[in-house]
Amino acid sequence: MQHAMESRPVIDMARGVLDGGFACRPQEAWEILVAVSQNANVKLRDVAKAITEATDGQPMPAELQEHLAAAVQTWRARHERGSSG
């Protein structure tokens, strides 16, 4: 429980970064984070930490960059299909 409480702020910050950077809703940012975590086989808090550290100029691992780009591309495709209907 303690570990979950410590992880929550960085996850929320990463959701905010995605929300601001890609103009997605908070739930969509959560889904992007989860997709990256699952596809990269990296814990969600570690994905969130990498995203928030990237805003401070620290490079994100290449593998996570690739999974993030793929997750955002998938989200955009779904978002565009939903908007055009």
C-alpha positions in Angstrom: 0.0 0.0 0.0 2.8 2.4 0.9 4.5 1.8 -2.5 1.3 2.5 -4.3 0.8 5.7 -2.5 4.4 6.8 -3.4 3.9 5.9 -7.1 0.6 7.7 -7.5 2.0 11.3 -7.7 4.4 10.4 -10.5 1.7 8.5 -12.4 -0.6 11.5 -12.1 2.1 13.9 -13.3 2.8 11.7 -16.3 -0.9 11.7 -17.1 -0.8 15.5 -17.0 2.2 15.5 -19.3 0.4 13.3 -21.8 -2.8 15.3 -21.4 -1.0 18.6 -22.1 1.2 17.3 -24.8 -1.3 15.4 -26.8 -4.6 17.1 -25.8 -6.1 13.9 -24.6 -8.5 13.4 -21.7 -7.2 12.1 -18.4 -8.7 8.6 -19.0 -7.1 8.5 -22.4 -3.7 9.5 -20.9 -4.2 6.6 -18.5 -4.9 4.2 -21.3 -1.7 5.4 -23.1 0.4 4.8 -20.0 -1.1 1.4 -19.5 -0.5 0.4 -23.1 3.2 1.5 -22.9 3.6 -0.4 -19.7 2.1 -3.6 -21.0 3.7 -3.5 -24.4 7.2 -2.7 -23.1 6.8 -5.0 -20.1 7.8 -2.2 -17.8 6.1 -1.3 -14.5 3.6 1.6 -14.9 5.4 3.7 -12.3 8.7 3.3 -14.2 7.0 4.4 -17.5 5.5 7.4 -15.7 8.9 8.3 -14.1 10.6 8.2 -17.6 7.9 10.4 -19.0 8.1 13.0 -16.3 11.9 12.9 -16.3 11.8 13.6 -20.0 10.1 16.9 -19.3 13.2 17.9 -17.3 15.5 17.1 -20.3 16.5 13.5 -19.3 16.4 11.2 -22.3 13.7 8.5 -22.3 15.0 5.0 -23.1 14.6 4.3 -26.8 12.4 1.3 -26.2 9.9 3.4 -24.2 10.0 6.1 -26.8 9.0 3.6 -29.4 6.2 2.1 -27.3 4.9 5.6 -26.4 4.9 6.7 -30.0 3.0 3.5 -31.0 0.5 4.0 -28.1 -0.1 7.6 -29.1 -0.5 6.7 -32.8 -3.1 4.1 -31.8 -4.9 6.6 -29.6 -4.9 9.2 -32.4 -6.3 6.7 -34.9 -9.1 5.7 -32.6 -9.8 9.4 -31.7 -9.9 10.4 -35.4 -12.3 7.5 -36.2 -14.5 8.6 -33.3 -14.5 12.2 -34.4 -15.4 11.5 -38.1 -18.5 9.4 -37.3 
